[in-house]
Amino acid sequence: MEAFNLQTRKLNVIEYLAVMQDEKVFEKIEKIITESKRTIQPAIKRLTKRELITRTEKSENDIRNNKVITQSQLEKESLLW
């Protein structure tokens, strides 16, 4: 129920922004969004092309060497975390 309310609120904000004409209010909203992104962005580490290739090669090597588990095995294991 709470997710539905959040979704409804988001849509209401979008509708409000679509018809808003006050440039100053819009700039304040943009500033809040920009500042919010700065606090979230550092937590996201983007992989370099080399890191992505290295991870892919390791994964392919693990598959060739049968170092894999099934989804159900993973789910059982994750219950112990």
C-alpha positions as CSV (number, residue, x, y, z in Angstrom):
1,M,0.0,0.0,0.0
2,E,2.8,2.4,0.9
3,A,4.5,1.8,-2.5
4,F,1.3,2.7,-4.2
5,N,1.1,5.9,-2.3
6,L,4.7,6.8,-3.2
7,Q,3.9,6.1,-6.9
8,T,0.8,8.3,-6.7
9,R,2.8,11.1,-5.1
10,K,5.5,10.8,-7.8
11,L,2.9,11.1,-10.5
12,N,1.3,14.1,-8.8
13,V,4.7,15.8,-8.7
14,I,5.2,15.1,-12.4
15,E,1.8,16.6,-13.2
16,Y,2.6,19.6,-11.1
17,L,6.0,20.2,-12.7
18,A,4.5,19.8,-16.2
19,V,2.3,22.9,-15.7
20,M,4.4,24.9,-13.4
21,Q,5.5,28.3,-14.7
22,D,7.5,29.7,-11.8
23,E,11.1,29.6,-12.8
24,K,12.4,30.3,-9.2
25,V,10.5,27.4,-7.8
26,F,11.7,25.2,-10.6
27,E,15.3,26.2,-9.9
28,K,14.9,25.3,-6.2
29,I,13.6,21.9,-7.2
30,E,16.5,21.4,-9.6
31,K,18.9,22.3,-6.8
32,I,17.4,19.9,-4.4
33,I,17.6,17.1,-7.0
34,T,21.2,17.9,-7.9
35,E,22.2,17.9,-4.2
36,S,20.4,14.7,-3.6
37,K,22.2,13.0,-6.6
38,R,25.6,14.0,-5.1
39,T,24.8,12.2,-1.9
40,I,23.7,9.1,-3.7
41,Q,26.3,9.0,-6.6
42,P,29.4,8.3,-4.5
43,A,27.9,5.1,-3.3
44,I,27.7,3.9,-6.9
45,K,31.0,2.7,-8.2
46,R,31.1,2.6,-12.0
47,L,33.3,-0.1,-13.5
48,T,35.9,0.7,-16.1
49,K,35.9,-1.1,-19.4
50,R,38.9,-3.1,-18.2
51,E,37.2,-4.1,-14.9
52,L,34.1,-5.2,-16.7
53,I,36.2,-7.3,-19.2
54,T,38.2,-8.8,-16.3
55,R,35.0,-9.8,-14.4
56,T,33.6,-11.3,-17.6
57,E,36.7,-13.3,-18.2
58,K,36.7,-14.6,-14.6
59,S,33.1,-15.6,-14.9
60,E,33.6,-17.4,-18.1
61,N,36.6,-19.2,-16.6
62,D,34.5,-20.2,-13.6
63,I,31.8,-21.6,-15.9
64,R,34.4,-23.6,-17.9
65,N,35.8,-25.0,-14.6
66,N,32.4,-25.9,-13.3
67,K,32.7,-23.4,-10.4
68,V,29.0,-22.6,-10.4
69,I,25.9,-23.3,-8.3
70,T,22.3,-23.4,-9.2
71,Q,19.8,-20.7,-8.3
72,S,18.2,-22.9,-5.7
73,Q,21.6,-23.6,-4.1
74,L,22.3,-19.9,-4.0
75,E,18.9,-19.2,-2.4
76,K,19.5,-21.9,0.3
77,E,23.0,-20.5,0.9
78,S,21.7,-16.9,1.2
79,L,19.4,-17.9,4.0
80,L,22.5,-18.5,6.1
81,W,23.9,-14.9,5.6
